[in-house]
């Protein structure tokens, strides 16, 4: 009776225990690509660093706009004099200093967009790397199951005297190879899982992390204009890329910096107010106004101007290099996408079903003794290779599509 009471108590408590367990399972549900991207754009360290640099550049703008604090001076016993001097920072130096800081802040904003552009592609590529690794593991597991069933069937036939023992040895060898392949496939899945979580900015990797996606090839309306883009590849194709814009703004900033170096030759006037308490000045007043200026007598700021000229040349070379790299990236991405799309559609055109039918036919024929073990093994491997090639082609299709999106800085979403 005591056991029955305890059993009833456990049944009563089971819903209370099962509810938090179910919530825990739901919290580890598979994430879609959109959910993975949202978390990556929030937690990726490259994006966070780029945003911090943008914050710092905005602080530089505030520094450039600020006015210098006044200088207080005291001259004792001559008689006692008190003076306050403040520069009148309203000339060309302030103008070009603020312009340079604004250009730097704008370039930092483009750097944030560029970091987001690169992280989007890295996360999407890692996402499909994980799906591909999962698919490869499923293919390997299916082949493993085929060899396991084959070994069981061959063992029965050998014991019945209907098959030579060497076929059983071959089946054992193939099953051992399948075990090793399955272990390597599992390791590849774990590595892809860790790589994706690193791209997302997850500090502590989750071993149960899962994603939900497909390698099936589907048409993308956003890339329908690729032939026209490839035919008229010019500056307009890369003009909106954030790295190109950042390079342009930095060239403008270097030119403003050169103008600032030239404006150093123009003295900044200063206003001086002097108070003499004990004795008045010759005009009978205890206060006197004065002006000051720093004259370029010893230093003509030639070093600053040479450095600014070199900075302009460097920024122009950097901008040219960014443009060349952008053109090369767009061209390569378009070529890779066209090749991947063509291969993926060929493999997706019923070839998998034909290979599956051929495998089932070979297995039936082998069980009936109509074909040899070598012919069956060739059918199994052919089916696995075709499935692996189709999965790889689907992976390459999506990754190359997102590479085009990265190169042209445009969004491509699955239909």
Phi, psi and omega per residue, in radians:
X1 nan -0.664 3.138
X2 -1.106 -0.685 3.114
X3 -1.117 -0.668 3.140
X4 -1.147 -0.698 3.116
X5 -1.121 -0.731 3.123
X6 -1.126 -0.675 3.129
X7 -1.126 -0.711 3.097
X8 -1.127 -0.652 3.118
X9 -1.138 -0.682 3.108
X10 -1.137 -0.689 3.106
X11 -1.112 -0.647 3.125
X12 -1.163 -0.646 -3.104
X13 -1.449 -0.222 -3.053
X14 -1.043 -0.766 3.112
X15 -1.069 -0.603 3.135
X16 -1.195 -0.560 3.129
X17 -1.424 -0.643 -3.078
X18 -1.218 -0.537 -3.094
X19 -1.105 -0.887 3.086
X20 -1.149 -0.523 3.085
X21 -1.147 -0.715 3.098
X22 -1.124 -0.691 3.102
X23 -1.107 -0.640 3.125
X24 -1.161 -0.693 3.109
X25 -1.136 -0.738 -3.141
X26 -1.121 -0.575 -3.123
X27 -1.172 -0.304 3.130
X28 -1.889 0.548 3.130
X29 -1.164 2.737 -3.136
X30 -1.135 2.406 -3.116
X31 -1.668 2.471 3.054
X32 -1.445 2.996 3.139
X33 -1.103 -0.685 3.134
X34 -1.112 -0.705 3.117
X35 -1.176 -0.690 3.106
X36 -1.116 -0.744 3.133
X37 -1.119 -0.731 -3.136
X38 -1.062 -0.720 3.125
X39 -1.233 -0.632 3.135
X40 -1.161 -0.725 3.139
X41 -1.164 -0.330 3.110
X42 -1.618 -0.621 -2.988
X43 -2.003 -0.106 -3.120
X44 -1.098 2.289 -3.079
X45 -1.146 -0.570 3.122
X46 -1.113 -0.732 3.117
X47 -1.193 -0.716 3.139
X48 -1.101 -0.719 3.101
X49 -1.144 -0.703 3.108
X50 -1.098 -0.681 3.108
X51 -1.194 -0.620 3.082
X52 -1.170 -0.676 3.079
X53 -1.142 -0.599 3.067
X54 -1.147 -0.696 3.069
X55 -1.070 -0.728 3.120
X56 -1.123 -0.680 3.131
X57 -1.158 -0.614 3.064
X58 -1.158 -0.601 3.049
X59 -1.152 -0.602 3.086
X60 -1.110 -0.597 3.089
X61 -1.134 -0.744 3.105
X62 -1.105 -0.665 3.100
X63 -1.127 -0.741 -3.121
X64 -1.151 -0.564 -3.117
X65 -1.429 -0.297 -3.071
X66 -1.262 2.674 3.111
X67 -1.686 2.641 -3.134
X68 -1.223 2.521 3.094
X69 -1.238 2.596 3.133
X70 -1.229 2.690 3.094
X71 -1.748 2.290 3.108
X72 -1.879 2.273 -3.139
X73 -2.292 2.540 3.111
X74 -2.242 2.245 3.078
X75 -1.996 1.850 -3.051
X76 -1.423 2.551 2.916
X77 1.032 0.621 -3.093
X78 -2.376 0.280 -0.148
X79 -1.292 -2.952 -3.116
X80 -1.122 2.218 3.123
X81 -2.273 2.478 3.081
X82 -2.165 2.282 -3.106
X83 -2.357 2.583 3.064
X84 -2.237 2.203 -3.130
X85 -2.150 2.370 3.128
X86 -2.442 2.280 3.122
X87 -1.279 2.509 3.083
X88 -1.596 1.443 -3.023
X89 -1.472 1.280 -3.138
X90 -2.269 0.227 -3.063
X91 -1.677 -2.810 -3.078
X92 -1.158 -0.481 3.130
X93 -1.063 -0.785 3.126
X94 -1.130 -0.709 -3.118
X95 -1.030 -0.894 -3.077
X96 -1.321 -0.489 3.074
X97 -1.133 -0.765 3.133
X98 -1.201 -0.701 3.106
X99 -1.046 -0.766 3.141
X100 -1.081 -0.747 3.125
X101 -1.142 -0.706 3.101
X102 -1.107 -0.699 3.094
X103 -1.092 -0.718 3.114
X104 -1.111 -0.681 3.110
X105 -1.160 -0.700 3.114
X106 -1.155 -0.701 3.096
X107 -1.105 -0.634 3.109
X108 -1.153 -0.615 3.073
X109 -1.114 -0.756 3.085
X110 -1.129 -0.579 3.090
X111 -1.111 -0.649 3.087
X112 -1.105 -0.790 3.106
X113 -1.105 -0.639 3.122
X114 -1.191 -0.699 3.081
X115 -1.091 -0.717 3.087
X116 -1.113 -0.687 3.114
X117 -1.069 -0.801 -3.122
X118 -1.218 -0.672 -3.130
X119 -1.189 -0.663 3.094
X120 -0.992 -0.818 -3.135
X121 -1.160 -0.769 -3.125
X122 -1.051 -0.727 -3.138
X123 -1.201 -0.753 3.127
X124 -1.109 -0.738 3.106
X125 -1.110 -0.743 3.111
X126 -1.151 -0.616 3.099
X127 -1.053 -0.830 -3.138
X128 -1.323 -0.431 2.981
X129 -1.078 -0.710 3.128
X130 -1.196 -0.725 3.099
X131 -1.097 -0.714 3.115
X132 -1.118 -0.737 3.120
X133 -1.102 -0.709 3.078
X134 -1.094 -0.730 3.134
X135 -1.146 -0.739 3.109
X136 -1.099 -0.656 3.099
X137 -1.158 -0.676 3.094
X138 -1.121 -0.701 3.098
X139 -1.121 -0.748 3.128
X140 -1.131 -0.692 3.117
X141 -1.145 -0.665 3.112
X142 -1.127 -0.744 3.082
X143 -1.121 -0.665 3.092
X144 -1.049 -0.763 3.130
X145 -1.134 -0.641 3.109
X146 -1.088 -0.810 -3.141
X147 -1.190 -0.552 3.084
X148 -1.162 -0.801 3.095
X149 -1.137 -0.646 3.128
X150 -1.134 -0.690 3.115
X151 -1.128 -0.706 3.110
X152 -1.119 -0.737 3.136
X153 -1.174 -0.741 3.132
X154 -1.135 -0.632 3.118
X155 -1.081 -0.739 3.119
X156 -1.140 -0.698 -3.117
X157 -1.234 -0.596 3.089
X158 -1.176 -0.768 3.119
X159 -1.109 -0.512 3.121
X160 -1.450 -0.108 3.125
X161 1.409 0.255 -3.110
X162 -1.667 0.029 -3.085
X163 -2.641 2.482 3.079
X164 -1.202 2.674 -3.056
X165 -1.199 -0.392 -3.120
X166 -1.113 -0.531 3.076
X167 -1.138 -0.625 3.102
X168 -1.159 -0.671 3.099
X169 -1.110 -0.720 3.101
X170 -1.101 -0.693 3.130
X171 -1.138 -0.694 3.093
X172 -1.116 -0.693 3.119
X173 -1.138 -0.772 3.134
X174 -1.144 -0.618 3.097
X175 -1.177 -0.672 3.088
X176 -1.102 -0.726 3.080
X177 -1.104 -0.699 3.132
X178 -1.132 -0.637 3.070
X179 -1.066 -0.780 3.129
X180 -1.135 -0.737 3.112
X181 -1.097 -0.661 3.131
X182 -1.169 -0.644 3.084
X183 -1.148 -0.749 3.110
X184 -1.146 -0.661 3.101
X185 -1.121 -0.686 3.072
X186 -1.116 -0.688 3.091
X187 -1.134 -0.661 3.107
X188 -1.128 -0.661 3.100
X189 -1.120 -0.781 3.140
X190 -1.110 -0.711 3.115
X191 -1.124 -0.748 3.115
X192 -1.143 -0.632 3.111
X193 -1.120 -0.752 3.131
X194 -1.178 -0.684 3.136
X195 -1.102 -0.718 3.130
X196 -1.162 -0.737 3.135
X197 -1.155 -0.593 3.064
X198 -1.139 -0.711 3.096
X199 -1.154 -0.515 3.113
X200 -1.363 -0.223 -3.128
X201 1.469 0.415 3.102
X202 -1.398 2.075 -3.049
X203 -1.218 -0.691 -3.118
X204 -2.051 1.951 -3.046
X205 -1.147 2.507 3.122
X206 -1.809 2.089 -3.116
X207 -1.218 -0.350 3.117
X208 -1.705 0.282 -3.107
X209 -1.136 2.294 -3.128
X210 -2.371 2.659 3.107
X211 -2.217 2.771 3.127
X212 -2.132 2.045 -3.127
X213 -2.925 3.079 -3.098
X214 -2.437 2.595 3.067
X215 -1.681 0.135 -3.137
X216 -1.110 2.419 -3.106
X217 -1.452 2.212 3.091
X218 -2.330 2.539 -3.116
X219 -1.161 2.571 -3.127
X220 -2.031 2.001 -3.123
X221 -1.155 -0.516 -3.100
X222 -1.165 -0.386 -3.123
X223 -1.836 0.311 -3.138
X224 -1.194 -0.428 -3.103
X225 -1.628 0.309 -3.124
X226 -1.059 -0.747 3.114
X227 -1.013 -0.706 3.130
X228 -1.175 -0.661 3.116
X229 -1.136 -0.758 -3.133
X230 -1.156 -0.597 -3.113
X231 -1.278 -0.545 -3.099
X232 -2.140 1.001 -3.134
X233 -1.380 1.872 -3.135
X234 -2.460 -2.867 -3.097
X235 -1.061 -0.557 -3.105
X236 -1.146 -0.424 -3.130
X237 -1.247 -0.422 -3.104
X238 -2.100 0.092 -3.034
X239 -1.108 -0.533 -3.073
X240 -1.603 -0.009 3.086
X241 -1.107 2.353 -3.081
X242 -1.158 -0.529 3.117
X243 -1.223 -0.602 3.079
X244 -1.192 -0.745 3.115
X245 -1.135 -0.696 3.119
X246 -1.096 -0.694 3.112
X247 -1.135 -0.686 3.099
X248 -1.108 -0.777 -3.124
X249 -1.148 -0.656 3.127
X250 -1.193 -0.552 3.023
X251 -1.132 -0.747 3.078
X252 -1.100 -0.677 3.123
X253 -1.118 -0.700 3.121
X254 -1.166 -0.612 3.081
X255 -1.186 -0.703 3.062
X256 -1.144 -0.604 3.085
X257 -1.148 -0.628 3.079
X258 -1.172 -0.702 3.078
X259 -1.105 -0.643 3.100
X260 -1.114 -0.718 3.124
X261 -1.098 -0.644 3.094
X262 -1.211 -0.611 -3.123
X263 -1.236 -0.208 3.086
X264 -1.124 -0.368 3.090
X265 -1.235 -0.316 3.111
X266 -1.553 2.001 -3.092
X267 -1.094 2.508 3.042
X268 -1.582 2.007 -3.116
X269 -1.228 2.686 3.101
X270 -2.266 2.593 3.135
X271 -1.849 2.275 -3.082
X272 -2.105 2.302 3.055
X273 -2.069 2.137 -3.081
X274 -2.042 2.359 3.066
X275 -2.058 2.314 3.089
X276 -2.210 1.816 -2.983
X277 -1.329 -0.772 -2.983
X278 -1.202 -0.903 -3.100
X279 -2.135 2.474 3.105
X280 -1.338 2.857 3.047
X281 -1.304 2.936 -3.119
X282 -0.967 -0.383 3.120
X283 -1.489 0.074 3.114
X284 1.500 0.019 -3.130
X285 -1.810 2.675 3.070
X286 -1.603 -0.033 3.135
X287 -2.130 2.552 3.097
X288 -2.526 2.480 3.087
X289 -1.771 2.565 3.116
X290 -2.569 2.964 3.087
X291 -2.221 2.731 3.128
X292 -2.474 2.809 3.115
X293 -2.808 2.534 3.090
X294 -1.650 1.930 -3.062
X295 -1.555 2.357 3.095
X296 -1.322 1.342 -3.120
X297 -1.609 -0.985 -3.120
X298 -1.531 -0.631 -3.075
X299 -2.020 1.992 3.110
X300 -1.677 0.264 3.080
X301 0.974 0.593 3.122
X302 -1.204 -0.632 3.108
X303 -1.129 -0.734 3.108
X304 -1.090 -0.679 -3.133
X305 -1.240 -0.684 3.086
X306 -1.128 -0.724 3.107
X307 -1.099 -0.697 3.118
X308 -1.162 -0.696 3.077
X309 -1.067 -0.755 3.110
X310 -1.128 -0.630 3.102
X311 -1.114 -0.672 3.105
X312 -1.122 -0.769 3.135
X313 -1.125 -0.713 3.126
X314 -1.114 -0.751 -3.125
X315 -1.155 -0.619 3.099
X316 -1.179 -0.707 3.077
X317 -1.118 -0.722 3.121
X318 -1.103 -0.730 3.108
X319 -1.108 -0.720 3.115
X320 -1.101 -0.717 3.131
X321 -1.134 -0.708 3.111
X322 -1.097 -0.705 3.131
X323 -1.141 -0.745 3.132
X324 -1.097 -0.778 3.116
X325 -1.108 -0.647 3.132
X326 -1.150 -0.774 3.100
X327 -1.070 -0.775 3.138
X328 -1.109 -0.685 -3.139
X329 -1.161 -0.737 3.131
X330 -1.122 -0.785 -3.124
X331 -1.084 -0.825 -3.135
X332 -1.125 -0.699 -3.135
X333 -1.128 -0.718 3.121
X334 -1.123 -0.755 3.137
X335 -1.120 -0.774 -3.131
X336 -1.140 -0.657 3.131
X337 -1.159 -0.766 3.132
X338 -1.060 -0.758 3.134
X339 -1.150 -0.756 -3.139
X340 -1.147 -0.688 3.136
X341 -1.128 -0.736 -3.134
X342 -1.116 -0.775 -3.133
X343 -1.182 -0.732 -3.107
X344 -1.103 -0.693 -3.130
X345 -1.227 -0.586 3.095
X346 -1.172 -0.755 -3.139
X347 -1.250 -0.396 -3.104
X348 -1.530 -0.034 -3.036
X349 -1.601 1.019 3.048
X350 1.385 0.042 -3.108
X351 -1.202 -0.618 3.134
X352 -1.131 -0.729 -3.134
X353 -1.156 -0.626 3.089
X354 -1.137 -0.735 3.141
X355 -1.158 -0.665 3.107
X356 -1.132 -0.732 3.115
X357 -1.108 -0.710 3.119
X358 -1.117 -0.665 3.120
X359 -1.154 -0.792 3.138
X360 -1.107 -0.667 3.092
X361 -1.119 -0.728 3.142
X362 -1.149 -0.692 3.127
X363 -1.130 -0.718 3.111
X364 -1.160 -0.727 -3.135
X365 -1.152 -0.641 3.127
X366 -1.175 -0.705 3.117
X367 -1.130 -0.474 3.113
X368 -1.567 -0.035 3.131
X369 1.385 0.292 -3.094
X370 -1.475 -0.429 3.113
X371 -2.243 2.881 -3.114
X372 -1.491 2.985 3.114
X373 -1.150 -0.621 3.136
X374 -1.105 -0.711 3.122
X375 -1.153 -0.680 3.079
X376 -1.139 -0.752 3.133
X377 -1.080 -0.673 3.104
X378 -1.135 -0.655 3.115
X379 -1.167 -0.711 3.127
X380 -1.112 -0.811 -3.113
X381 -1.188 -0.655 3.112
X382 -1.096 -0.753 3.120
X383 -1.102 -0.751 3.120
X384 -1.125 -0.692 3.134
X385 -1.161 -0.698 3.135
X386 -1.157 -0.728 3.092
X387 -1.104 -0.738 3.133
X388 -1.140 -0.712 3.115
X389 -1.131 -0.690 3.130
X390 -1.158 -0.726 3.111
X391 -1.134 -0.737 3.116
X392 -1.131 -0.671 3.104
X393 -1.130 -0.717 3.072
X394 -1.112 -0.713 3.082
X395 -1.066 -0.831 -3.124
X396 -1.135 -0.575 3.116
X397 -1.081 -0.870 -3.096
X398 -1.227 -0.708 3.141
X399 -1.135 -0.731 3.115
X400 -1.186 -0.577 3.076
X401 -1.118 -0.761 3.113
X402 -1.265 -0.416 3.022
X403 -1.180 -0.638 3.038
X404 -1.131 -0.732 3.104
X405 -1.075 -0.692 3.096
X406 -1.156 -0.740 -3.089
X407 -1.166 -0.649 -3.109
X408 -1.697 -0.046 -3.117
X409 0.947 0.951 3.047
X410 -2.380 2.665 -3.077
X411 -1.468 2.432 3.048
X412 -2.277 2.054 -3.138
X413 -2.058 2.664 3.130
X414 -1.224 2.470 3.125
X415 -1.241 nan nan
